Amino acid sequence: MTQPLFIITGAMAAGKSTVAQALAERFPKSVHLRGDMFRKMIVNGAAVMGPELDAEARAQLALRQALACEAARQYHAAGFAVVYQDILIGSALTAVAGRLADLKPRIVVLAPSAEVLAQRDRDRAKTGYGEGFPPDVLAGALARDTPRIGQWIDSSAMSPEAVVDAVLAG
């Protein structure tokens, strides 16, 4: 039986990492592929990621997504269930879904409210939002610019386990 490939996306603090890890743990042979790890590998010259992206930042995001897709493809070919999570908003989600279309990925968009994003960001050790970059920027872009493909889940009042159950039932 072919293992599944999931793409988990949403704004910062949507619960992508937590849900992706919990989902991957449900399979006996699985990988939690964090798209952001490719950005973190850059030692010098990393572009600033924020609400406004310059040409270099857009190029680095495209590279990160291409590398993640290739890694997902290789793990999948080796028989792993793959849970790839990243911030894929707007055309980025379409591009990644297209790049992996032959593997029939299950797309999951976590879309809690901007208020919940703000609270979750405050409650965690790493923070991504700030005065110049409030949660409603990404929440709004997700709602406005991202095609309605896959399973959209308003996880505002859901535990990670309940989200995983919904994904697997979906």
Biotite code that builds the C-alpha atoms (Angstrom):
import biotite.structure as struc

atoms = struc.array([
    struc.Atom([0.000, 0.000, 0.000], chain_id="A", res_id=1, res_name="MET", atom_name="CA", element="C"),
    struc.Atom([1.305, 3.433, -0.908], chain_id="A", res_id=2, res_name="THR", atom_name="CA", element="C"),
    struc.Atom([1.877, 5.675, 2.059], chain_id="A", res_id=3, res_name="GLN", atom_name="CA", element="C"),
    struc.Atom([0.041, 9.019, 2.205], chain_id="A", res_id=4, res_name="PRO", atom_name="CA", element="C"),
    struc.Atom([1.562, 12.435, 1.614], chain_id="A", res_id=5, res_name="LEU", atom_name="CA", element="C"),
    struc.Atom([0.085, 15.343, 3.544], chain_id="A", res_id=6, res_name="PHE", atom_name="CA", element="C"),
    struc.Atom([0.725, 19.046, 3.059], chain_id="A", res_id=7, res_name="ILE", atom_name="CA", element="C"),
    struc.Atom([-0.103, 21.017, 6.205], chain_id="A", res_id=8, res_name="ILE", atom_name="CA", element="C"),
    struc.Atom([-0.214, 24.792, 5.914], chain_id="A", res_id=9, res_name="THR", atom_name="CA", element="C"),
    struc.Atom([-1.512, 27.860, 7.709], chain_id="A", res_id=10, res_name="GLY", atom_name="CA", element="C"),
    struc.Atom([-0.274, 31.086, 9.232], chain_id="A", res_id=11, res_name="ALA", atom_name="CA", element="C"),
    struc.Atom([2.407, 31.280, 11.921], chain_id="A", res_id=12, res_name="MET", atom_name="CA", element="C"),
    struc.Atom([1.051, 29.875, 15.211], chain_id="A", res_id=13, res_name="ALA", atom_name="CA", element="C"),
    struc.Atom([-1.748, 27.992, 13.454], chain_id="A", res_id=14, res_name="ALA", atom_name="CA", element="C"),
    struc.Atom([-0.503, 24.750, 14.981], chain_id="A", res_id=15, res_name="GLY", atom_name="CA", element="C"),
    struc.Atom([1.188, 23.349, 11.872], chain_id="A", res_id=16, res_name="LYS", atom_name="CA", element="C"),
    struc.Atom([4.208, 21.848, 13.651], chain_id="A", res_id=17, res_name="SER", atom_name="CA", element="C"),
    struc.Atom([2.195, 20.355, 16.491], chain_id="A", res_id=18, res_name="THR", atom_name="CA", element="C"),
    struc.Atom([-0.460, 18.897, 14.198], chain_id="A", res_id=19, res_name="VAL", atom_name="CA", element="C"),
    struc.Atom([2.091, 17.631, 11.659], chain_id="A", res_id=20, res_name="ALA", atom_name="CA", element="C"),
    struc.Atom([4.089, 15.868, 14.380], chain_id="A", res_id=21, res_name="GLN", atom_name="CA", element="C"),
    struc.Atom([0.977, 14.303, 15.893], chain_id="A", res_id=22, res_name="ALA", atom_name="CA", element="C"),
    struc.Atom([-0.229, 13.214, 12.450], chain_id="A", res_id=23, res_name="LEU", atom_name="CA", element="C"),
    struc.Atom([3.137, 11.680, 11.536], chain_id="A", res_id=24, res_name="ALA", atom_name="CA", element="C"),
    struc.Atom([3.119, 9.774, 14.820], chain_id="A", res_id=25, res_name="GLU", atom_name="CA", element="C"),
    struc.Atom([-0.063, 7.981, 13.720], chain_id="A", res_id=26, res_name="ARG", atom_name="CA", element="C"),
    struc.Atom([1.846, 6.073, 11.005], chain_id="A", res_id=27, res_name="PHE", atom_name="CA", element="C"),
    struc.Atom([4.337, 3.265, 11.668], chain_id="A", res_id=28, res_name="PRO", atom_name="CA", element="C"),
    struc.Atom([6.842, 4.594, 9.093], chain_id="A", res_id=29, res_name="LYS", atom_name="CA", element="C"),
    struc.Atom([6.649, 8.352, 8.766], chain_id="A", res_id=30, res_name="SER", atom_name="CA", element="C"),
    struc.Atom([8.457, 11.637, 8.305], chain_id="A", res_id=31, res_name="VAL", atom_name="CA", element="C"),
    struc.Atom([7.588, 15.090, 9.624], chain_id="A", res_id=32, res_name="HIS", atom_name="CA", element="C"),
    struc.Atom([9.165, 17.368, 7.020], chain_id="A", res_id=33, res_name="LEU", atom_name="CA", element="C"),
    struc.Atom([9.498, 20.943, 8.253], chain_id="A", res_id=34, res_name="ARG", atom_name="CA", element="C"),
    struc.Atom([9.842, 23.312, 5.308], chain_id="A", res_id=35, res_name="GLY", atom_name="CA", element="C"),
    struc.Atom([11.422, 25.946, 7.512], chain_id="A", res_id=36, res_name="ASP", atom_name="CA", element="C"),
    struc.Atom([14.454, 23.714, 8.119], chain_id="A", res_id=37, res_name="MET", atom_name="CA", element="C"),
    struc.Atom([15.741, 24.632, 4.668], chain_id="A", res_id=38, res_name="PHE", atom_name="CA", element="C"),
    struc.Atom([15.716, 28.339, 5.606], chain_id="A", res_id=39, res_name="ARG", atom_name="CA", element="C"),
    struc.Atom([17.520, 27.556, 8.838], chain_id="A", res_id=40, res_name="LYS", atom_name="CA", element="C"),
    struc.Atom([20.323, 25.827, 6.916], chain_id="A", res_id=41, res_name="MET", atom_name="CA", element="C"),
    struc.Atom([21.397, 29.125, 5.365], chain_id="A", res_id=42, res_name="ILE", atom_name="CA", element="C"),
    struc.Atom([24.479, 30.314, 7.259], chain_id="A", res_id=43, res_name="VAL", atom_name="CA", element="C"),
    struc.Atom([24.990, 33.697, 5.580], chain_id="A", res_id=44, res_name="ASN", atom_name="CA", element="C"),
    struc.Atom([22.761, 35.635, 3.240], chain_id="A", res_id=45, res_name="GLY", atom_name="CA", element="C"),
    struc.Atom([19.344, 34.598, 4.499], chain_id="A", res_id=46, res_name="ALA", atom_name="CA", element="C"),
    struc.Atom([16.704, 37.032, 3.351], chain_id="A", res_id=47, res_name="ALA", atom_name="CA", element="C"),
    struc.Atom([14.416, 38.688, 5.865], chain_id="A", res_id=48, res_name="VAL", atom_name="CA", element="C"),
    struc.Atom([10.989, 37.051, 5.915], chain_id="A", res_id=49, res_name="MET", atom_name="CA", element="C"),
    struc.Atom([8.129, 39.289, 6.904], chain_id="A", res_id=50, res_name="GLY", atom_name="CA", element="C"),
    struc.Atom([4.945, 40.887, 5.665], chain_id="A", res_id=51, res_name="PRO", atom_name="CA", element="C"),
    struc.Atom([6.732, 42.399, 2.644], chain_id="A", res_id=52, res_name="GLU", atom_name="CA", element="C"),
    struc.Atom([9.069, 40.137, 0.685], chain_id="A", res_id=53, res_name="LEU", atom_name="CA", element="C"),
    struc.Atom([11.710, 41.491, -1.652], chain_id="A", res_id=54, res_name="ASP", atom_name="CA", element="C"),
    struc.Atom([12.910, 39.609, -4.737], chain_id="A", res_id=55, res_name="ALA", atom_name="CA", element="C"),
    struc.Atom([15.628, 37.755, -2.806], chain_id="A", res_id=56, res_name="GLU", atom_name="CA", element="C"),
    struc.Atom([13.176, 36.630, -0.110], chain_id="A", res_id=57, res_name="ALA", atom_name="CA", element="C"),
    struc.Atom([10.742, 35.376, -2.759], chain_id="A", res_id=58, res_name="ARG", atom_name="CA", element="C"),
    struc.Atom([13.587, 33.512, -4.491], chain_id="A", res_id=59, res_name="ALA", atom_name="CA", element="C"),
    struc.Atom([14.674, 31.900, -1.212], chain_id="A", res_id=60, res_name="GLN", atom_name="CA", element="C"),
    struc.Atom([11.093, 30.863, -0.435], chain_id="A", res_id=61, res_name="LEU", atom_name="CA", element="C"),
    struc.Atom([10.791, 29.268, -3.868], chain_id="A", res_id=62, res_name="ALA", atom_name="CA", element="C"),
    struc.Atom([14.086, 27.418, -3.295], chain_id="A", res_id=63, res_name="LEU", atom_name="CA", element="C"),
    struc.Atom([12.967, 26.248, 0.143], chain_id="A", res_id=64, res_name="ARG", atom_name="CA", element="C"),
    struc.Atom([9.697, 24.926, -1.289], chain_id="A", res_id=65, res_name="GLN", atom_name="CA", element="C"),
    struc.Atom([11.448, 23.179, -4.186], chain_id="A", res_id=66, res_name="ALA", atom_name="CA", element="C"),
    struc.Atom([13.897, 21.496, -1.785], chain_id="A", res_id=67, res_name="LEU", atom_name="CA", element="C"),
    struc.Atom([11.078, 20.447, 0.554], chain_id="A", res_id=68, res_name="ALA", atom_name="CA", element="C"),
    struc.Atom([9.095, 18.979, -2.338], chain_id="A", res_id=69, res_name="CYS", atom_name="CA", element="C"),
    struc.Atom([12.114, 16.996, -3.500], chain_id="A", res_id=70, res_name="GLU", atom_name="CA", element="C"),
    struc.Atom([12.718, 15.709, 0.033], chain_id="A", res_id=71, res_name="ALA", atom_name="CA", element="C"),
    struc.Atom([9.033, 14.782, 0.351], chain_id="A", res_id=72, res_name="ALA", atom_name="CA", element="C"),
    struc.Atom([9.211, 12.966, -2.970], chain_id="A", res_id=73, res_name="ARG", atom_name="CA", element="C"),
    struc.Atom([12.314, 10.998, -1.927], chain_id="A", res_id=74, res_name="GLN", atom_name="CA", element="C"),
    struc.Atom([10.933, 9.997, 1.474], chain_id="A", res_id=75, res_name="TYR", atom_name="CA", element="C"),
    struc.Atom([7.647, 8.992, -0.136], chain_id="A", res_id=76, res_name="HIS", atom_name="CA", element="C"),
    struc.Atom([9.472, 6.875, -2.734], chain_id="A", res_id=77, res_name="ALA", atom_name="CA", element="C"),
    struc.Atom([11.280, 5.133, 0.134], chain_id="A", res_id=78, res_name="ALA", atom_name="CA", element="C"),
    struc.Atom([7.939, 4.072, 1.595], chain_id="A", res_id=79, res_name="GLY", atom_name="CA", element="C"),
    struc.Atom([7.410, 6.704, 4.275], chain_id="A", res_id=80, res_name="PHE", atom_name="CA", element="C"),
    struc.Atom([4.170, 8.486, 5.082], chain_id="A", res_id=81, res_name="ALA", atom_name="CA", element="C"),
    struc.Atom([5.179, 12.126, 4.659], chain_id="A", res_id=82, res_name="VAL", atom_name="CA", element="C"),
    struc.Atom([3.737, 15.091, 6.512], chain_id="A", res_id=83, res_name="VAL", atom_name="CA", element="C"),
    struc.Atom([5.179, 18.249, 4.949], chain_id="A", res_id=84, res_name="TYR", atom_name="CA", element="C"),
    struc.Atom([4.371, 21.445, 6.832], chain_id="A", res_id=85, res_name="GLN", atom_name="CA", element="C"),
    struc.Atom([5.185, 24.985, 5.863], chain_id="A", res_id=86, res_name="ASP", atom_name="CA", element="C"),
    struc.Atom([3.595, 28.385, 5.453], chain_id="A", res_id=87, res_name="ILE", atom_name="CA", element="C"),
    struc.Atom([2.166, 28.070, 1.955], chain_id="A", res_id=88, res_name="LEU", atom_name="CA", element="C"),
    struc.Atom([-0.148, 30.955, 1.208], chain_id="A", res_id=89, res_name="ILE", atom_name="CA", element="C"),
    struc.Atom([-1.662, 31.999, -2.105], chain_id="A", res_id=90, res_name="GLY", atom_name="CA", element="C"),
    struc.Atom([0.155, 30.821, -5.207], chain_id="A", res_id=91, res_name="SER", atom_name="CA", element="C"),
    struc.Atom([2.784, 29.055, -3.066], chain_id="A", res_id=92, res_name="ALA", atom_name="CA", element="C"),
    struc.Atom([0.223, 26.429, -2.064], chain_id="A", res_id=93, res_name="LEU", atom_name="CA", element="C"),
    struc.Atom([-0.866, 25.998, -5.682], chain_id="A", res_id=94, res_name="THR", atom_name="CA", element="C"),
    struc.Atom([2.751, 25.626, -6.814], chain_id="A", res_id=95, res_name="ALA", atom_name="CA", element="C"),
    struc.Atom([3.627, 23.031, -4.160], chain_id="A", res_id=96, res_name="VAL", atom_name="CA", element="C"),
    struc.Atom([0.408, 21.095, -4.745], chain_id="A", res_id=97, res_name="ALA", atom_name="CA", element="C"),
    struc.Atom([1.155, 21.111, -8.469], chain_id="A", res_id=98, res_name="GLY", atom_name="CA", element="C"),
    struc.Atom([4.754, 20.010, -7.974], chain_id="A", res_id=99, res_name="ARG", atom_name="CA", element="C"),
    struc.Atom([3.578, 17.012, -5.927], chain_id="A", res_id=100, res_name="LEU", atom_name="CA", element="C"),
    struc.Atom([0.304, 16.360, -7.791], chain_id="A", res_id=101, res_name="ALA", atom_name="CA", element="C"),
    struc.Atom([1.385, 12.971, -9.121], chain_id="A", res_id=102, res_name="ASP", atom_name="CA", element="C"),
    struc.Atom([1.696, 11.763, -5.508], chain_id="A", res_id=103, res_name="LEU", atom_name="CA", element="C"),
    struc.Atom([-1.887, 12.856, -4.739], chain_id="A", res_id=104, res_name="LYS", atom_name="CA", element="C"),
    struc.Atom([-1.113, 14.887, -1.616], chain_id="A", res_id=105, res_name="PRO", atom_name="CA", element="C"),
    struc.Atom([-3.798, 15.497, 0.976], chain_id="A", res_id=106, res_name="ARG", atom_name="CA", element="C"),
    struc.Atom([-3.793, 19.233, 1.581], chain_id="A", res_id=107, res_name="ILE", atom_name="CA", element="C"),
    struc.Atom([-4.794, 20.535, 5.004], chain_id="A", res_id=108, res_name="VAL", atom_name="CA", element="C"),
    struc.Atom([-5.125, 24.262, 5.698], chain_id="A", res_id=109, res_name="VAL", atom_name="CA", element="C"),
    struc.Atom([-5.241, 25.214, 9.370], chain_id="A", res_id=110, res_name="LEU", atom_name="CA", element="C"),
    struc.Atom([-7.183, 28.452, 9.637], chain_id="A", res_id=111, res_name="ALA", atom_name="CA", element="C"),
    struc.Atom([-7.771, 29.552, 13.233], chain_id="A", res_id=112, res_name="PRO", atom_name="CA", element="C"),
    struc.Atom([-8.877, 33.120, 13.866], chain_id="A", res_id=113, res_name="SER", atom_name="CA", element="C"),
    struc.Atom([-6.364, 35.983, 14.021], chain_id="A", res_id=114, res_name="ALA", atom_name="CA", element="C"),
    struc.Atom([-7.157, 36.356, 17.724], chain_id="A", res_id=115, res_name="GLU", atom_name="CA", element="C"),
    struc.Atom([-6.242, 32.721, 18.357], chain_id="A", res_id=116, res_name="VAL", atom_name="CA", element="C"),
    struc.Atom([-3.043, 33.136, 16.296], chain_id="A", res_id=117, res_name="LEU", atom_name="CA", element="C"),
    struc.Atom([-2.077, 36.120, 18.451], chain_id="A", res_id=118, res_name="ALA", atom_name="CA", element="C"),
    struc.Atom([-2.738, 34.223, 21.687], chain_id="A", res_id=119, res_name="GLN", atom_name="CA", element="C"),
    struc.Atom([-0.839, 31.138, 20.551], chain_id="A", res_id=120, res_name="ARG", atom_name="CA", element="C"),
    struc.Atom([2.077, 33.315, 19.473], chain_id="A", res_id=121, res_name="ASP", atom_name="CA", element="C"),
    struc.Atom([2.167, 34.965, 22.906], chain_id="A", res_id=122, res_name="ARG", atom_name="CA", element="C"),
    struc.Atom([2.024, 31.567, 24.627], chain_id="A", res_id=123, res_name="ASP", atom_name="CA", element="C"),
    struc.Atom([5.003, 30.020, 22.854], chain_id="A", res_id=124, res_name="ARG", atom_name="CA", element="C"),
    struc.Atom([8.744, 30.464, 23.260], chain_id="A", res_id=125, res_name="ALA", atom_name="CA", element="C"),
    struc.Atom([9.366, 31.585, 19.688], chain_id="A", res_id=126, res_name="LYS", atom_name="CA", element="C"),
    struc.Atom([7.356, 34.540, 18.497], chain_id="A", res_id=127, res_name="THR", atom_name="CA", element="C"),
    struc.Atom([6.855, 35.548, 14.898], chain_id="A", res_id=128, res_name="GLY", atom_name="CA", element="C"),
    struc.Atom([4.385, 38.372, 15.118], chain_id="A", res_id=129, res_name="TYR", atom_name="CA", element="C"),
    struc.Atom([5.016, 41.896, 16.287], chain_id="A", res_id=130, res_name="GLY", atom_name="CA", element="C"),
    struc.Atom([3.846, 45.469, 16.005], chain_id="A", res_id=131, res_name="GLU", atom_name="CA", element="C"),
    struc.Atom([4.749, 45.704, 12.316], chain_id="A", res_id=132, res_name="GLY", atom_name="CA", element="C"),
    struc.Atom([3.548, 42.190, 11.545], chain_id="A", res_id=133, res_name="PHE", atom_name="CA", element="C"),
    struc.Atom([0.278, 41.362, 13.335], chain_id="A", res_id=134, res_name="PRO", atom_name="CA", element="C"),
    struc.Atom([-1.406, 37.968, 12.898], chain_id="A", res_id=135, res_name="PRO", atom_name="CA", element="C"),
    struc.Atom([-4.220, 39.374, 10.791], chain_id="A", res_id=136, res_name="ASP", atom_name="CA", element="C"),
    struc.Atom([-1.705, 39.983, 7.954], chain_id="A", res_id=137, res_name="VAL", atom_name="CA", element="C"),
    struc.Atom([-1.145, 36.264, 7.395], chain_id="A", res_id=138, res_name="LEU", atom_name="CA", element="C"),
    struc.Atom([-4.678, 35.269, 8.413], chain_id="A", res_id=139, res_name="ALA", atom_name="CA", element="C"),
    struc.Atom([-6.059, 37.775, 5.912], chain_id="A", res_id=140, res_name="GLY", atom_name="CA", element="C"),
    struc.Atom([-3.708, 36.628, 3.135], chain_id="A", res_id=141, res_name="ALA", atom_name="CA", element="C"),
    struc.Atom([-4.648, 33.030, 3.805], chain_id="A", res_id=142, res_name="LEU", atom_name="CA", element="C"),
    struc.Atom([-8.375, 33.797, 3.601], chain_id="A", res_id=143, res_name="ALA", atom_name="CA", element="C"),
    struc.Atom([-8.119, 36.213, 0.681], chain_id="A", res_id=144, res_name="ARG", atom_name="CA", element="C"),
    struc.Atom([-5.314, 34.860, -1.521], chain_id="A", res_id=145, res_name="ASP", atom_name="CA", element="C"),
    struc.Atom([-5.203, 31.120, -0.973], chain_id="A", res_id=146, res_name="THR", atom_name="CA", element="C"),
    struc.Atom([-7.264, 28.885, -3.244], chain_id="A", res_id=147, res_name="PRO", atom_name="CA", element="C"),
    struc.Atom([-9.862, 26.745, -1.492], chain_id="A", res_id=148, res_name="ARG", atom_name="CA", element="C"),
    struc.Atom([-8.154, 23.447, -2.194], chain_id="A", res_id=149, res_name="ILE", atom_name="CA", element="C"),
    struc.Atom([-7.910, 20.590, 0.251], chain_id="A", res_id=150, res_name="GLY", atom_name="CA", element="C"),
    struc.Atom([-9.414, 20.400, 3.714], chain_id="A", res_id=151, res_name="GLN", atom_name="CA", element="C"),
    struc.Atom([-9.776, 23.724, 5.540], chain_id="A", res_id=152, res_name="TRP", atom_name="CA", element="C"),
    struc.Atom([-10.041, 23.466, 9.310], chain_id="A", res_id=153, res_name="ILE", atom_name="CA", element="C"),
    struc.Atom([-10.841, 26.282, 11.703], chain_id="A", res_id=154, res_name="ASP", atom_name="CA", element="C"),
    struc.Atom([-8.804, 24.842, 14.548], chain_id="A", res_id=155, res_name="SER", atom_name="CA", element="C"),
    struc.Atom([-9.438, 27.771, 16.901], chain_id="A", res_id=156, res_name="SER", atom_name="CA", element="C"),
    struc.Atom([-11.176, 25.652, 19.532], chain_id="A", res_id=157, res_name="ALA", atom_name="CA", element="C"),
    struc.Atom([-9.686, 22.253, 18.681], chain_id="A", res_id=158, res_name="MET", atom_name="CA", element="C"),
    struc.Atom([-6.939, 20.260, 20.359], chain_id="A", res_id=159, res_name="SER", atom_name="CA", element="C"),
    struc.Atom([-4.132, 18.992, 18.116], chain_id="A", res_id=160, res_name="PRO", atom_name="CA", element="C"),
    struc.Atom([-5.477, 15.451, 18.539], chain_id="A", res_id=161, res_name="GLU", atom_name="CA", element="C"),
    struc.Atom([-8.949, 16.542, 17.415], chain_id="A", res_id=162, res_name="ALA", atom_name="CA", element="C"),
    struc.Atom([-7.431, 18.225, 14.352], chain_id="A", res_id=163, res_name="VAL", atom_name="CA", element="C"),
    struc.Atom([-5.512, 15.043, 13.496], chain_id="A", res_id=164, res_name="VAL", atom_name="CA", element="C"),
    struc.Atom([-8.688, 13.000, 13.910], chain_id="A", res_id=165, res_name="ASP", atom_name="CA", element="C"),
    struc.Atom([-10.504, 15.401, 11.556], chain_id="A", res_id=166, res_name="ALA", atom_name="CA", element="C"),
    struc.Atom([-7.681, 15.142, 9.009], chain_id="A", res_id=167, res_name="VAL", atom_name="CA", element="C"),
    struc.Atom([-7.713, 11.365, 9.064], chain_id="A", res_id=168, res_name="LEU", atom_name="CA", element="C"),
    struc.Atom([-11.520, 11.291, 8.849], chain_id="A", res_id=169, res_name="ALA", atom_name="CA", element="C"),
    struc.Atom([-11.535, 13.904, 6.097], chain_id="A", res_id=170, res_name="GLY", atom_name="CA", element="C"),
])
